[in-house]
Amino acid sequence: MLGPDYPNLPYGITAINYHFHDAHPTRPLSPDRAVLWHNDGSVLHNVTILALGFSKDLPVGATITITKLGRKLGEPGRYRFYCAYHLSLGMKGTIVIAG
């Protein structure tokens, strides 16, 4: 997984065991940084970001990458995301976009 200490690489969030690892919240991210979600678990997950109008399934072993996520969100702040299938199990996280 791509770690938070490499600002020129995408910030990696792993979906595993009904949990988003490295997203409670993320470290402050540059508006130009890409964010990727990888499903390292054994069941289908989903990534939903209401502030972006984004919702996409994340099959086992798959990756979703959103480039320049902070620019797409529009301004610095804290943005929640969740798994539409497992929100009731607490599968959610927060992306922090730096100013």
Secondary structure, DSSP 8 states (H G I E B T S, - for coil): ---TT-TTS-EEEEEETTEEET-SS---B-TT--EEEEE-SSS-EEEEEGGGTEEEEE-TT-EEEETTHHHHH-SSEEEEEE-TTTGGGT-EEEEEE--
